[in-house]
Amino acid sequence: MQTHAPEQTISPAVTIFVVSVIQFLTPFMMSAVGVALPAIGHEFSAGAVQLGLVEMVYILAVSLIMLPAGRLGDIHGRKKIFVSGSVIFTVATLFLAMAPTIGTFILFRFLQGAGASMVTATSVAILSSVIPPSKRGKAMGIVVAAVYLGLSAGPTLAGFMVTHMGWRWIFFTALPLELASLALTLTRLKGEWKGAEGMPFDWTGSLLYMGSLFAMIFGATHLKDGSLHAGLLILGLGGMAGFLVWEAKSDSPILNVRLLMENRVFAMSNIATLINYAASFGVTFFFSLYLQQVKGLSPQSAGLILVTQPILQAILSPVSGRLADTLPPARIATFGMGLCTTALALCATIRMETSIHALLGILVLLGIGFALFSSPNMTTVMGSVAPKDYGIASSLIATMRTVGMLTAMTVITFILTLFMGDAPVTRQTAGAFVEAMGTGFLIFSVLSVIGIFCSMGRMEKKSDEALLEPRS
């Protein structure tokens, strides 16, 4: 049963602000810390493996906890889980700013990821509970714009702070926003939303999911180290298959497999999300190395070029969100994925002599495509389920994004190892790197074409009309 406080106590504007702040901070912390890693490593005398763990444990925590957190929100209250996650995220941010060793820094980084997963899993569900379907597209557009602002502001602000203030200020400057969001949630967001109150929590399914996903991620990222990790990957895949079987039989699953099987719009939208992020996430990684090591640009110049895409996404996402309130959102999202596919195909043609202007054109096309895809796709997902399933839908779509990113980095690692072995990317190895990059983008282009068909698979007239109607 969907429960909440009287409507007059819940401000849509405050809700959008609170959710947008959180959706800004979580990607900001991921992209900003990436820029600060050299400075962090220098202060703590940390090696490459330890610095790799700084990023890995954050993504790992988000991936492992997202689905269980969404279900806990449905059962015990989405606001309750959101507030708990906000507190954990804020406290972890403070401790990260004061961490005395690399070991404690990695621990607090994991806790920050855990808090991020809890707020991300429930924030869109809360937004969908407060904002009526007729205005939801515009709200989703603002929230998605906040995500892209976080991604684009992270490297820029972090670079400035690391150079002029020190890396710890990345975390100190985030605290006021986090505290303001938490205060507004407690004082102005006077409501609670429970889609499955009184239902038992699926501990067996949660442990099976987290154990299997951990084995898959750890095995895939260390695949080149030997057969032991290949076996771990296979074990994780088998465990994930067992998890899906278990969830299909569970009366109170953390992942409603029956909803995926019976609701084609919901299923195809989530698959499209996974594929879109898996196909597009590697662009920044490849372009960053290409611009600096092949074209010889400085990190600052490369960053100014790369920021083109997320800035366009931040500007256009609210526009595409408003369009999704009046036009079938699935069709807008499919068109956006088509533009992304075109951009990725152009990426596969990049050579040593490709001009900077051509790269900028590709980033512009990709930014427009991603903006047209993300907001309408989110509207499609949340509009395809009943309010009681908002928690599961919100956490699953976020999980698909994270798994898509991990898939992209796994493919990239494998391709670079295949073409370059353990050699670093330098001017001397630039030719092999460009060849590897072209192969990677060719794979991502084919993957994105599959995503277009998945997105088209939800575009029946009946489905489009249904998304514009409220569900009960």
SVG drawing of the C-alpha trace seen along z (x, -y; Angstrom):
<svg xmlns="http://www.w3.org/2000/svg" viewBox="-5 -28 63 50">
<polyline fill="none" stroke="black" stroke-width="0.4" points="0.0,0.0 1.4,-3.4 1.3,-5.7 2.4,-9.3 1.6,-12.5 -1.1,-14.9 -0.3,-16.4 -0.1,-20.0 3.0,-19.2 5.0,-17.8 6.6,-20.4 7.5,-19.2 10.1,-21.9 11.8,-20.8 11.6,-17.2 13.2,-18.0 16.0,-20.0 16.8,-17.3 16.9,-14.6 18.9,-16.7 21.5,-17.5 22.0,-13.8 22.1,-13.0 24.7,-15.7 26.9,-14.7 27.2,-10.9 28.7,-11.2 30.7,-14.3 32.4,-12.3 33.2,-9.6 34.7,-11.9 36.4,-14.4 38.3,-11.7 39.6,-10.3 41.4,-13.6 42.7,-13.7 44.2,-10.2 47.8,-11.3 47.8,-13.8 46.2,-11.3 48.7,-8.7 51.6,-11.1 50.4,-12.2 49.8,-8.6 52.7,-7.0 50.1,-4.7 50.8,-2.3 48.8,-1.8 46.8,1.1 45.7,-0.9 44.7,-3.8 42.8,-1.4 40.9,-0.2 39.9,-3.8 37.7,-3.8 36.8,-0.2 35.4,0.0 33.1,-2.9 31.6,-1.4 31.5,2.0 29.6,0.7 27.1,-1.0 26.6,2.1 26.2,4.5 23.8,2.5 21.6,0.8 18.9,3.6 18.6,4.6 18.4,0.9 15.6,0.3 13.6,3.2 14.2,2.2 12.8,-1.2 9.6,0.4 9.1,2.4 10.3,0.0 9.9,-3.4 11.8,-5.0 12.4,-8.2 13.8,-6.3 16.4,-4.5 17.1,-7.8 17.8,-9.6 19.9,-6.7 21.9,-6.7 22.3,-10.5 23.7,-10.3 26.2,-7.6 27.2,-9.5 27.7,-12.7 29.6,-11.2 31.8,-9.2 32.6,-12.4 33.7,-14.1 35.9,-11.2 37.4,-11.0 38.4,-14.7 40.3,-13.8 41.6,-10.3 45.1,-9.7 46.1,-6.7 45.3,-5.1 43.7,-2.1 41.2,-4.3 40.6,-6.3 39.6,-3.1 37.3,-2.0 35.5,-5.4 35.3,-5.4 33.4,-2.1 31.1,-3.5 30.5,-6.6 29.6,-4.2 27.2,-2.4 25.5,-5.7 25.4,-6.7 23.7,-3.4 21.0,-3.9 20.0,-7.4 20.3,-6.6 18.1,-3.5 15.3,-5.5 15.5,-9.1 13.9,-8.6 11.2,-6.4 10.4,-9.3 10.3,-11.8 7.9,-9.5 5.7,-9.3 5.5,-13.0 5.4,-14.3 2.3,-13.5 2.8,-11.5 1.9,-14.5 4.8,-16.5 7.2,-13.7 9.2,-14.0 10.2,-17.6 11.3,-16.6 13.3,-13.6 15.0,-16.0 16.1,-18.3 17.4,-15.3 19.3,-13.8 20.8,-17.3 22.1,-17.3 23.8,-13.9 25.6,-15.3 26.5,-18.5 28.1,-16.3 30.1,-14.4 31.3,-17.6 32.0,-19.6 33.9,-16.9 37.1,-17.0 37.0,-20.8 36.5,-21.7 38.7,-18.9 41.6,-20.1 41.3,-23.6 41.0,-22.5 43.9,-20.0 46.1,-22.7 45.2,-25.6 43.7,-24.2 44.6,-20.5 42.6,-17.3 40.9,-17.2 38.8,-20.3 37.0,-18.2 35.2,-16.5 35.0,-19.6 33.2,-21.7 30.6,-18.9 29.6,-18.9 27.4,-22.0 25.3,-20.7 24.9,-17.3 23.9,-18.9 21.4,-21.2 19.8,-18.3 19.6,-16.3 18.0,-19.2 15.4,-19.8 14.6,-16.1 13.9,-16.0 12.1,-19.3 10.2,-19.8 9.8,-16.4 7.0,-15.4 5.9,-12.0 6.7,-8.4 6.2,-5.9 6.0,-2.2 5.1,0.0 5.3,3.3 4.7,2.6 4.6,5.7 6.3,8.0 9.4,10.0 12.9,9.0 14.6,11.6 17.9,12.1 18.7,15.2 18.3,13.5 20.2,10.4 23.2,12.5 23.1,14.6 23.0,11.4 25.8,9.6 28.1,12.7 27.5,13.5 28.0,9.9 31.2,9.6 32.6,12.8 31.7,11.5 33.3,8.1 36.4,9.4 36.9,12.2 36.3,10.0 38.6,7.2 41.5,9.7 40.8,12.0 44.3,11.6 45.9,12.8 45.1,16.5 42.5,19.3 41.5,18.8 39.9,15.5 38.3,17.0 36.8,19.7 35.6,16.9 33.8,15.2 32.1,18.4 31.1,19.0 29.6,15.5 27.7,16.0 26.3,19.3 25.4,17.7 23.6,14.9 21.6,17.5 20.7,19.1 19.7,15.7 17.3,15.1 15.7,18.6 15.4,17.9 13.8,14.5 11.3,15.9 10.0,18.2 10.2,15.7 7.0,14.1 8.9,10.9 11.9,10.6 14.5,7.8 14.2,8.1 10.8,8.8 11.7,11.3 8.0,11.8 7.7,8.0 10.5,8.2 9.0,11.3 5.4,9.9 6.1,6.2 7.9,5.9 8.2,2.1 9.9,2.3 12.2,5.1 13.2,3.6 13.8,0.2 16.2,1.7 18.1,3.7 18.3,0.5 19.8,-1.4 22.4,1.3 23.4,1.4 23.5,-2.4 25.8,-2.9 27.9,0.1 28.3,-1.2 28.9,-4.9 30.8,-4.9 34.2,-4.2 34.2,-7.4 35.7,-9.6 38.3,-7.0 39.5,-6.4 39.3,-10.1 41.2,-11.3 44.2,-9.0 43.9,-9.8 43.9,-13.5 46.9,-13.5 49.1,-10.7 48.3,-10.8 47.5,-14.4 49.9,-15.7 47.4,-18.0 47.7,-18.9 45.3,-17.4 43.6,-20.8 43.1,-21.2 41.9,-17.6 39.4,-18.2 38.0,-21.3 37.3,-19.2 35.8,-16.3 33.5,-18.5 31.6,-19.3 29.5,-16.1 28.3,-16.4 27.6,-20.1 25.3,-19.5 23.6,-16.7 23.0,-18.9 21.5,-21.7 19.3,-19.4 18.1,-16.9 15.4,-19.2 14.3,-19.9 14.0,-16.2 12.2,-15.7 9.6,-18.2 9.2,-16.6 8.6,-13.3 5.5,-14.9 3.8,-15.5 5.3,-12.9 5.8,-9.2 9.0,-9.0 10.0,-5.6 10.2,-7.0 12.3,-10.0 14.7,-7.6 15.0,-5.4 15.9,-8.3 18.5,-9.4 20.0,-5.9 20.2,-6.1 22.2,-9.3 24.5,-7.6 25.0,-4.7 26.0,-7.0 28.5,-8.8 30.0,-5.5 30.3,-4.3 32.2,-7.6 34.4,-6.9 35.5,-3.6 36.9,-5.6 39.2,-7.7 42.9,-7.6 46.1,-9.2 45.5,-12.2 41.9,-12.8 41.3,-16.5 40.2,-17.9 37.2,-19.5 36.0,-16.0 36.3,-14.8 34.3,-17.8 31.6,-17.0 31.4,-13.4 31.1,-14.6 28.3,-17.0 26.4,-14.3 26.9,-11.9 25.8,-14.6 22.6,-15.3 21.9,-11.5 22.5,-10.8 20.3,-13.7 17.4,-12.5 17.8,-9.0 18.3,-9.4 15.4,-11.5 12.6,-9.9 14.0,-6.5 13.7,-7.1 10.2,-8.4 9.4,-5.3 10.7,-3.0 8.9,-4.7 5.7,-5.1 5.6,-1.4 5.2,-0.2 2.7,-0.6 3.6,-2.9 4.2,0.2 7.1,1.2 8.8,-2.3 11.5,-1.2 12.4,1.9 12.2,-0.1 14.4,-3.0 17.1,-0.7 17.1,1.6 17.5,-1.2 20.4,-2.6 21.9,0.9 21.7,1.2 23.7,-2.0 26.4,-0.9 26.6,2.6 26.8,1.0 29.8,-1.1 31.5,1.9 30.8,3.9 32.4,1.1 35.6,1.0 35.9,4.8 35.7,4.8 38.2,1.9 40.6,3.7 40.4,6.9 40.9,5.1 43.9,3.0 45.5,6.2 44.9,8.0 46.5,5.2 49.1,3.7 49.8,6.3 51.2,4.5 52.7,1.6 51.7,-1.8 50.0,-4.3 52.7,-6.6 53.6,-8.3 55.6,-5.2 52.7,-2.9 50.1,-5.3 49.6,-3.3 48.6,-0.1 46.4,-2.2 44.5,-3.8 44.0,-0.3 42.7,1.0 40.4,-2.0 38.9,-1.5 38.2,2.1 36.6,1.2 34.3,-1.4 33.4,1.1 32.2,3.5 30.4,0.7 28.7,-0.4 27.4,3.2 26.2,3.3 24.4,0.0 22.6,1.2 21.3,4.1 20.2,1.5 18.2,-0.3 16.2,2.8 15.6,3.3 14.3,-0.2 12.1,0.2 10.7,3.4 8.7,1.2 7.2,-1.2 3.8,0.2 1.0,-2.3 -0.7,-0.8 2.5,-1.0 3.2,-4.6 -0.3,-5.6 -0.1,-3.7 3.0,-5.6 1.0,-8.8 -1.6,-7.4 -1.2,-7.1 -1.0,-3.5 -2.4,-2.3"/>
</svg>
